[in-house]
Amino acid sequence: MNSFFSKKNIHGAQEWHDELGAALKRCDWFLLVLSPDAIHSTWVKRELIYALQEQRFEERILPVLYKTCDAHKLSWTLPGLQRIDFRRNFHQACHELFALWGLDYKF
């Protein structure tokens, strides 16, 4: 399973937007971390639009609720997607996430 996390993978002098696009092309899933900051981020919206347009992400876009927010403000499509809530029980949410990917999570 391919993943990408920008703070570790993009360095200062790189063309970060091209690097981000290349990373999105390598990913198997699109995990969307929902928070008030994410809802107001132009780049999060762009990344979500990209994922929604890619056939390979069909049934592979996974919103995870990190902090309470109004996901409708980011996209009208989000309420229809399965969501995992990390706000109350972190370990249970990890268990749900890993189970979705066919992996074990022990806590």
C-alpha positions as CSV (number, residue, x, y, z in Angstrom):
1,M,0.0,0.0,0.0
2,N,1.4,3.4,-1.0
3,S,1.1,6.4,1.2
4,F,2.2,10.0,1.2
5,F,2.7,12.5,4.0
6,S,3.9,15.9,2.9
7,K,5.8,17.1,5.9
8,K,8.3,14.3,5.5
9,N,8.4,13.8,1.8
10,I,8.6,17.4,0.4
11,H,11.8,19.4,0.9
12,G,12.1,23.2,0.6
13,A,13.6,23.6,-2.9
14,Q,11.3,21.1,-4.6
15,E,8.3,22.0,-6.7
16,W,5.9,21.0,-4.0
17,H,2.8,21.1,-6.0
18,D,4.3,18.8,-8.7
19,E,5.6,16.6,-5.9
20,L,2.1,16.4,-4.4
21,G,0.5,15.5,-7.7
22,A,3.1,12.8,-8.3
23,A,2.5,11.4,-4.8
24,L,-1.3,11.4,-5.3
25,K,-0.8,9.3,-8.5
26,R,1.1,6.7,-6.4
27,C,-1.5,6.3,-3.6
28,D,-3.9,3.4,-3.4
29,W,-6.3,5.2,-1.0
30,F,-7.2,8.8,-0.3
31,L,-7.5,9.3,3.4
32,L,-9.0,12.7,4.2
33,V,-8.3,14.0,7.7
34,L,-11.3,16.3,8.6
35,S,-10.7,19.2,10.9
36,P,-11.8,22.9,10.9
37,D,-8.4,23.8,9.3
38,A,-8.9,21.1,6.6
39,I,-12.3,22.4,5.7
40,H,-10.9,25.9,5.0
41,S,-7.8,24.7,3.1
42,T,-7.8,25.4,-0.6
43,W,-5.2,22.6,-1.1
44,V,-7.3,20.0,0.7
45,K,-10.2,20.9,-1.5
46,R,-8.0,20.5,-4.6
47,E,-6.7,17.2,-3.5
48,L,-10.3,16.0,-2.7
49,I,-11.5,17.1,-6.2
50,Y,-8.6,15.2,-7.8
51,A,-9.5,12.1,-5.8
52,L,-13.2,12.3,-6.7
53,Q,-12.3,12.5,-10.4
54,E,-10.0,9.5,-10.4
55,Q,-11.8,6.2,-11.1
56,R,-9.1,4.3,-9.1
57,F,-10.2,6.0,-5.9
58,E,-13.8,4.8,-6.4
59,E,-14.8,3.4,-3.0
60,R,-11.2,4.3,-1.7
61,I,-11.8,7.8,-0.4
62,L,-11.9,7.6,3.4
63,P,-12.7,10.7,5.5
64,V,-11.5,10.4,9.1
65,L,-12.9,12.8,11.6
66,Y,-10.0,14.2,13.6
67,K,-11.8,17.3,15.0
68,T,-15.5,18.3,14.9
69,C,-16.2,20.3,11.7
70,D,-18.8,20.8,9.0
71,A,-17.6,18.5,6.2
72,H,-20.4,19.9,3.9
73,K,-18.4,23.1,3.6
74,L,-15.6,21.1,1.9
75,S,-17.7,19.0,-0.4
76,W,-21.3,18.0,-0.7
77,T,-20.1,14.4,-1.5
78,L,-18.6,13.7,1.9
79,P,-21.8,12.8,3.8
80,G,-22.3,9.9,1.4
81,L,-18.9,8.4,2.2
82,Q,-18.0,6.0,5.0
83,R,-16.3,7.9,7.7
84,I,-14.2,6.8,10.7
85,D,-14.4,9.0,13.8
86,F,-11.2,9.4,15.8
87,R,-12.6,12.0,18.2
88,R,-13.7,9.6,21.0
89,N,-11.8,6.3,20.9
90,F,-8.5,6.4,19.0
91,H,-7.8,2.7,19.3
92,Q,-11.3,1.7,18.1
93,A,-11.0,4.1,15.2
94,C,-7.6,2.6,14.3
95,H,-9.1,-0.9,14.5
96,E,-11.8,0.1,12.1
97,L,-9.3,1.7,9.7
98,F,-7.0,-1.2,9.7
99,A,-9.8,-3.7,9.3
100,L,-11.0,-1.8,6.2
101,W,-7.5,-2.3,4.7
102,G,-7.5,-6.0,5.8
103,L,-4.9,-5.4,8.5
104,D,-4.8,-6.3,12.2
105,Y,-4.6,-3.6,14.8
106,K,-3.8,-4.6,18.4
107,F,-4.0,-2.3,21.3
